[in-house]
């Protein structure tokens, strides 16, 4: 969990570096370039947060996203 620098708000790891500012000061989006970048296999989809999921899970159910950042399902 990450505590925002300017408030007592605690964020889940899924809310860190997800390209959505949750902390008032944006600290949940700082230094995202330092995160480890995963290499996905040819049969995997790379989520915006770097997570890899099987390609068959890409756009399979908007009610049940497989990427922690929900980028595998249309909004």
C-alpha positions as CSV (number, residue, x, y, z in Angstrom):
1,X,0.0,0.0,0.0
2,X,1.1,3.6,-0.7
3,X,0.1,6.5,1.5
4,X,-0.3,9.7,-0.4
5,X,2.3,12.3,0.6
6,X,-0.3,15.1,1.3
7,X,-3.1,13.1,2.8
8,X,-3.8,10.0,4.8
9,X,-5.4,8.2,1.8
10,X,-4.0,4.7,1.3
11,X,-3.9,3.3,-2.2
12,X,-3.8,-0.3,-3.3
13,X,-0.9,-1.3,-5.6
14,X,-3.4,-1.4,-8.6
15,X,-3.9,2.3,-8.2
16,X,-0.1,3.1,-8.4
17,X,1.3,4.1,-11.9
18,X,-2.1,3.4,-13.5
19,X,-2.0,6.8,-15.4
20,X,-4.8,8.1,-13.1
21,X,-3.9,10.6,-10.4
22,X,-5.4,9.4,-7.1
23,X,-3.3,11.5,-4.6
24,X,-3.9,15.3,-4.6
25,X,-0.2,15.9,-5.2
26,X,0.1,13.1,-7.9
27,X,2.6,11.1,-5.9
28,X,1.0,7.9,-6.9
29,X,2.2,8.6,-10.4
30,X,5.8,9.7,-9.5
31,X,8.8,7.6,-10.7
32,X,6.8,5.1,-12.6
33,X,9.7,4.8,-15.1
34,X,11.6,2.9,-12.3
35,X,9.1,0.0,-12.3
36,X,10.3,-3.3,-13.7
37,X,9.2,-3.8,-17.3
38,X,7.9,-7.3,-18.0
39,X,8.4,-8.9,-21.4
40,X,5.2,-10.6,-22.6
41,X,5.2,-13.7,-24.8
42,X,3.7,-13.5,-28.3
43,X,0.5,-15.1,-27.0
44,X,0.0,-12.6,-24.2
45,X,-1.4,-9.1,-24.0
46,X,0.6,-6.4,-22.2
47,X,-1.5,-4.3,-19.9
48,X,-0.7,-0.6,-19.6
49,X,0.8,-1.3,-16.2
50,X,3.2,-3.9,-17.6
51,X,1.3,-7.0,-16.5
52,X,1.0,-9.8,-19.0
53,X,-2.2,-11.8,-19.4
54,X,-3.2,-14.6,-21.9
55,X,-4.4,-13.1,-25.2
56,X,-7.7,-15.0,-24.9
57,X,-8.5,-12.8,-21.8
58,X,-8.2,-9.6,-23.9
59,X,-11.6,-8.0,-24.4
60,X,-13.4,-11.1,-23.1
61,X,-15.6,-9.5,-20.4
62,X,-16.0,-5.8,-19.5
63,X,-17.5,-6.9,-16.2
64,X,-14.4,-8.9,-15.3
65,X,-11.2,-7.2,-16.3
66,X,-8.0,-9.4,-16.1
67,X,-5.4,-6.6,-16.0
68,X,-5.1,-5.0,-12.6
69,X,-5.4,-1.6,-14.3
70,X,-8.4,-2.7,-16.3
71,X,-6.8,-1.8,-19.6
72,X,-7.8,-5.2,-21.2
73,X,-11.4,-4.3,-21.4
74,X,-13.1,-1.3,-23.2
75,X,-14.8,1.3,-21.0
